[in-house]
Amino acid sequence: MKKNSLHIKIWQYFLIFSLLILGFLWAFQVLFLNQFYRMSKTKDIAEVANALIRYKDNEDISEIIDEEAMNKSVCVEVVNEKASTLYASSYFGKGCVSGKEQNLEYKSDFIQSNKIRQTYELINPMFDNRTLVQAIRLDRETYAFINTSLDPIDGTVEILQTQLIYVTIIVLMLSFLIAYFISRHISEPIVQMNKAAKSLAAGKFNTTFKTDEDIKELNELATTLNYAKDELAKTDELRQDLMANVSHDLKTPLTMIKAYAEMSRDLHAKNKKKQKEDMDIIISEVDRLTILVNDILELSSMQSNINELQREEFDLIHLTEEIIHRYKVLQETENYQFKLNHQEKELMIYADKKKLEQVIYNLVNNAINYTGEDNRVIINIINEEKDILIEIKDTGKGIKESDLPYIWDKYYKNKKKHKRNLVGTGLGLSIVKNILEQHNYEYGVTSKKNQGSCFYFKIPKNLNNIEKETSKK
């Protein structure tokens, strides 16, 4: 067992705690017993003295003296100015100084001093023990002396010490055993989780974190680690998909560039028309590579919060019309249909124009790649009461409900089947997500099987106005 293991640490702390408790017991029950006893007895004789002063004129003073003496285990003696005993309590213990000792100096000393109250500590000649005496003057001719022993009974101390020795041995043995089982009870599931965590770190995502102990914190830890494991598994799967898909998108244009370059050199060296066609394809593939690299760089910079928003006021409808115009070649060559629905002639918003342009562009690209055989893409701009709603719809096969939470991840594909996009790079939705979250815009997607998908985002009017006013200030 390792020296610094959790099991040993819990066991050590539990034993230290037990030793501290035993130390306090020994200190207060043996070492400080005399001090506590003295404090207690000093308090007792003071209370009896106060009672005598309070009831000195009471007819039942003798009964009161006896009652107080018995309750507090003290001796009370009332004398006159000649130190002759007028009354002595019936209780007589080891702390009592005999009333027959008429020549005791402390009595004469107090009577002659004219003091109201004074405390003496002396040796009782009868029992040869330390005795505490409190002398009080009841009136000009009457004095009272209350005394009690300051030495606890030796047998009591010896019994306490013997008991504490046995208690110490028993407590240490129980502490050792209890600490051992408690430490195992707590540390064992943590040790198992640590082993599982090492397996997880080695890439074994089928690892399960569990504990059979009914400990809230350990159960919560197991739940958290299982959640982290599932998220890591998803991340690793997406990473593998990303590597495979990026490799695919890089490999395909590179292969075509090389093939057409060799064709232009070897087969079409004297055919200018064919060479031009080869160069056009090479340029097109280089452009595709450039777009892919730029998208990767753009996504990385956004996720690192490098790019700050450059907000400005612009017409959302005009911007959308310009984006749709770029796809004129697809309308003419591939029979794509783009329909833009809006009621207002213009709709001014305050946002980062370039980034919002990228959002709409990527969502339209996504609709183009996944729309149905009718090649229709529908864009709706709806001016609602609190928001401006932008919808981009396709007429494709739709997305499974279980896949919807993951479509915003890099290169996520339905059924993990990657195809070469007609336009775009496969990173579009991830870029859209980052830009919209930078703007604090609500976004989402709805989809039905064989009825297409609708991607949307909302521009809050109140947020739009607040940011505009803030920038003016």
Secondary structure, 3 states (H helix, E strand, C coil): CCCCCHHHHHHHHHHHHHHHHHHHHHHHHHHCHHHHHHHHHHHHHHHHHHHHHHCCCCCCHHHHHHHHHHHHCCEEEEEECCCCEEEECCCCCCCCCCCCCCCCHHHHHHHHHCCCEEEEEEEECCCCEEEEEEEEECCCCEEEEEEEECCCCHHHHHHHHHHHHHHHHHHHHHHHHHHHHHHHHHHHHHHHHHHHHHHHHCCCCCCCCCCCCCCHHHHHHHHHHHHHHHHHHHHHHHHHHHHHHHHHHHHHHHHHHHHHHHHHHHCCCCCHHHHHHHHHHHHHHHHHHHHHHHHHHHHHHHHCCCCCCCEEEEEHHHHHHHHHHCCHHHHHHCCCEEEEECCCCCCEEEEEHHHHHHHHHHHHHHHHHHCCCCCEEEEEEEECCCEEEEEEEECCCCCCHHHHHHCCCCCCCHHHCCCCCCCCCCCHHHHHHHHHHHHCCEEEEEEECCCEEEEEEEEEHHHHHHHHHHHHC
